[in-house]
Amino acid sequence: MAVRRASHSGSWYSDSELNKQLGTWLNNADLSHGPARAIIAPRRVFILGPSHHVRLGGCALSTAVKYHTPLYDLRIDTQVYSDLEASNLFEWMNISVDEDEHSIEMHLPYIAKIMEDYKDSFTIVPVLVGSLSAEKEAVYGRVFSRYLADPQNLFVISSDFCHWGHRFRYTFYERSWGEIHQSVQTLDRMGMDAIESLDPAAFTDYLKKYGNTICGRHPIGVLLQTIHSLKMSGTNGHRMVLKFLKYAQSSQCCGMNDSSVSYASAALTFE
């Protein structure tokens, strides 16, 4: 039974100092809700990440049974995997492809740390998302909608925002929006507004118009279609609200030879 190594540990992030770092960062994080009198912990965490290294026309599942992290191993939900496989919409990625990809792994330490008190009572469902058409995003959205409807499930979507600069082959700059970094922020904000609208078509149209280099555009598209499908089913009974919480850039670009990557975090709530 294969265990996926934490292949980016020690390079993309610390291994020995990770537990202490995560504790510090989480303690310093702003609260969007709270203080809480009770917590319902998820039994299952879906992680949708974009494929950076292999061409996928659909979505892929891991052949591993566990994902290793420097904190502890995370168990894959084999029952959900069996159900997804039965849809004939998912392919399998071998362990080499799995370990080459970073988009899912980068979220695992946070999940492991937050769920530390429940580590024996939850599973993960990692899904690698390929370059999907809007129509395919809708198909996968219908598959995942029943899982989003279940309050025992949590969805984590892996994505950066704008990758700006010649090294990313993207240098869109609207001078009327200010300096380059201000233009990038305005561009990102437009994308965030489209996502907050929960309208899959609005996000697709935005990407077609500006070509913003949001690496997780397809996982985000699948989430929006999942929300849309759940809305259309009429079985939810709650109003769904998605709000962005934080935004940052790796550096502030002022010249055409500069480069930066944008980061944004958001939360979907049922009201």
C-alpha positions in Angstrom: 0.0 0.0 0.0 1.6 3.2 -1.2 2.3 6.2 1.0 2.9 9.4 -0.8 6.0 11.1 0.6 6.0 14.7 1.7 8.2 15.3 -1.4 8.4 19.1 -1.1 9.2 19.1 2.7 12.6 20.6 3.4 12.6 22.6 0.2 9.3 24.3 -0.4 8.6 24.4 3.3 10.4 23.5 6.6 10.2 20.0 7.9 11.8 20.0 11.4 10.5 23.5 12.3 7.0 23.1 10.7 5.0 22.3 13.8 6.2 25.4 15.6 5.8 27.6 12.6 2.3 26.5 12.0 1.4 27.1 15.6 2.8 30.6 15.5 1.0 31.5 12.2 -2.3 30.1 13.2 -2.2 31.9 16.6 -1.5 35.2 14.8 -4.3 34.7 12.2 -7.3 37.0 12.4 -10.6 35.4 13.3 -13.4 35.6 10.8 -15.8 34.1 13.3 -15.7 33.5 17.1 -15.2 33.0 19.9 -16.8 29.6 19.5 -18.7 27.6 22.2 -18.7 24.4 20.2 -16.9 23.1 17.1 -18.1 20.5 14.6 -15.0 19.0 13.0 -15.3 17.7 9.4 -14.9 13.9 8.9 -13.6 14.4 5.4 -11.5 17.0 3.7 -11.6 17.3 -0.1 -8.5 19.0 -1.6 -8.7 20.1 -5.2 -5.4 21.2 -6.7 -4.4 22.2 -10.3 -2.0 20.0 -12.3 1.2 21.8 -13.0 3.3 19.0 -14.5 1.1 16.6 -16.5 -1.6 17.2 -19.1 -5.0 16.2 -17.8 -8.3 16.5 -19.7 -10.2 15.6 -16.5 -9.6 14.9 -12.8 -7.3 12.3 -11.3 -7.2 10.4 -8.0 -4.1 9.2 -6.1 -3.0 5.6 -6.0 -1.7 6.2 -2.5 -3.6 5.2 0.6 -1.9 7.7 2.9 -0.3 11.1 2.4 2.8 11.7 4.7 3.3 15.0 6.4 6.0 16.0 8.9 3.3 16.0 11.6 1.5 12.7 10.9 0.1 10.7 8.0 -3.3 11.6 6.5 -5.5 8.8 5.4 -7.3 8.8 2.0 -11.0 8.0 2.0 -11.0 4.8 0.0 -14.9 4.6 0.0 -15.3 8.0 -1.6 -12.5 7.2 -4.0 -14.5 4.1 -5.0 -17.6 6.1 -5.5 -15.8 8.7 -7.6 -14.2 5.9 -9.7 -17.6 4.4 -10.3 -18.7 7.6 -12.1 -16.1 6.8 -14.9 -15.1 10.5 -14.8 -11.8 10.1 -12.9 -8.4 8.7 -13.9 -5.6 7.6 -11.6 -2.2 9.3 -11.2 0.8 7.2 -10.3 2.9 7.9 -7.3 5.6 9.7 -9.3 3.1 12.2 -10.8 1.5 12.6 -7.4 4.9 13.4 -5.7 6.0 15.8 -8.5 2.9 17.9 -7.9 2.9 20.5 -5.1 -0.6 22.1 -5.3 -2.2 19.6 -3.0 0.7 18.9 -0.7 1.2 22.6 0.2 -2.2 22.5 2.1 -1.6 19.2 4.0 0.5 20.6 6.9 -2.2 23.2 7.6 -4.9 20.6 7.5 -2.9 18.2 9.7 -2.2 21.0 12.3 -5.7 22.2 12.5 -7.1 18.7 12.7 -4.5 17.5 15.2 -7.0 16.7 17.9 -9.1 14.7 15.4 -6.4 13.0 13.5 -7.8 9.5 13.9 -11.3 10.5 12.9 -11.0 12.2 9.6 -9.9 11.3 6.0 -8.8 13.3 3.0 -9.9 13.2 -0.7 -7.2 14.6 -2.8 -8.2 15.4 -6.4 -5.8 16.7 -9.2 -7.7 18.9 -11.6 -6.7 19.2 -15.2 -7.3 21.8 -17.9 -11.1 21.5 -18.1 -13.6 23.2 -20.4 -16.5 25.1 -18.7 -18.7 22.2 -19.7 -16.4 19.6 -17.9 -16.2 21.9 -14.9 -20.0 21.7 -14.7 -19.9 17.9 -15.0 -17.5 17.6 -12.1 -19.5 20.2 -10.2 -22.6 17.9 -10.3 -20.5 15.0 -9.0 -19.1 17.0 -6.0 -22.4 18.8 -5.2 -23.7 16.0 -3.0 -20.5 16.0 -1.0 -20.6 19.8 -0.5 -24.2 19.4 0.8 -23.0 17.1 3.5 -21.9 19.2 6.6 -19.4 16.5 7.5 -17.3 17.5 4.5 -14.9 20.4 4.0 -13.5 21.5 0.6 -10.1 23.1 0.2 -9.2 24.7 -3.2 -5.6 25.2 -4.0 -4.7 28.3 -6.1 -2.5 31.3 -6.3 -3.7 34.4 -8.2 -1.9 36.5 -10.8 1.6 35.4 -11.9 2.9 38.7 -13.4 6.1 39.3 -15.3 8.1 38.1 -18.3 9.1 34.9 -16.6 5.4 34.0 -16.4 4.7 35.3 -19.9 2.0 37.6 -18.6 2.5 41.3 -18.5 -1.0 42.8 -18.7 -0.8 46.4 -17.5 -3.7 48.9 -17.4 -1.9 52.2 -16.8 -5.2 54.0 -15.8 -5.2 51.7 -12.7 -1.9 53.1 -11.4 1.4 51.4 -10.9 1.9 47.9 -12.1 1.3 46.4 -8.7 -1.9 48.4 -8.4 -3.0 47.2 -11.9 -2.3 43.6 -10.8 -4.4 44.1 -7.6 -7.3 45.7 -9.5 -7.1 42.8 -12.0 -7.1 40.2 -9.2 -9.9 42.0 -7.4 -12.1 41.8 -10.5 -11.5 38.0 -10.5 -12.3 37.8 -6.8 -15.5 39.7 -7.4 -16.5 37.3 -10.1 -15.8 34.4 -7.7 -17.8 36.0 -4.9 -20.7 36.3 -7.2 -20.8 32.5 -7.3 -21.6 32.8 -11.0 -19.4 30.3 -12.9 -20.0 32.1 -16.2 -18.9 35.4 -14.8 -15.5 33.8 -13.7 -15.1 32.1 -17.1 -15.8 35.4 -19.0 -13.3 37.2 -16.8 -10.6 34.7 -17.6 -11.4 34.9 -21.3 -11.2 38.7 -21.3 -8.0 39.2 -19.2 -6.3 35.8 -19.3 -5.2 36.3 -15.7 -2.7 33.6 -14.7 -4.6 32.1 -11.8 -3.1 28.6 -11.5 -6.2 27.2 -9.8 -8.7 28.6 -12.2 -10.1 25.1 -13.0 -10.4 23.9 -9.3 -12.1 27.2 -8.6 -14.3 26.7 -11.7 -15.2 23.2 -10.4 -16.1 24.7 -6.9 -18.3 27.4 -8.5 -20.1 24.7 -10.6 -20.5 22.6 -7.4 -22.1 25.5 -5.7 -24.3 26.2 -8.7 -25.4 22.6 -8.9 -26.3 22.5 -5.2 -28.3 25.7 -5.7 -30.2 24.2 -8.6 -31.0 21.0 -6.8 -33.0 22.9 -4.2 -31.9 20.5 -1.4 -29.5 22.8 0.4 -31.9 25.1 2.3 -29.1 27.6 3.1 -27.8 30.8 1.4 -24.2 30.3 0.4 -21.8 33.2 0.7 -18.2 33.3 -0.4 -16.0 36.1 0.9 -12.3 36.8 0.4 -10.4 37.3 3.6 -6.8 38.2 2.7 -4.9 39.3 -0.3 -1.1 39.8 -0.8 1.6 40.0 -3.4 5.0 38.5 -3.2 6.5 41.9 -4.3 5.2 45.2 -5.6 6.0 45.5 -9.3 7.0 49.0 -10.5 8.9 48.1 -13.7 8.4 45.8 -16.6 11.4 43.7 -15.6 9.8 43.0 -12.1 7.7 39.9 -11.3 5.3 38.9 -8.6 2.8 36.3 -7.5 -0.5 37.2 -5.9 -2.1 35.2 -3.1 -5.7 35.3 -1.9 -7.8 33.4 0.6 -11.5 33.0 0.8 -14.2 31.1 2.8 -17.5 29.7 1.7 -20.2 29.7 4.4 -23.8 28.5 4.6 -26.1 30.9 6.2 
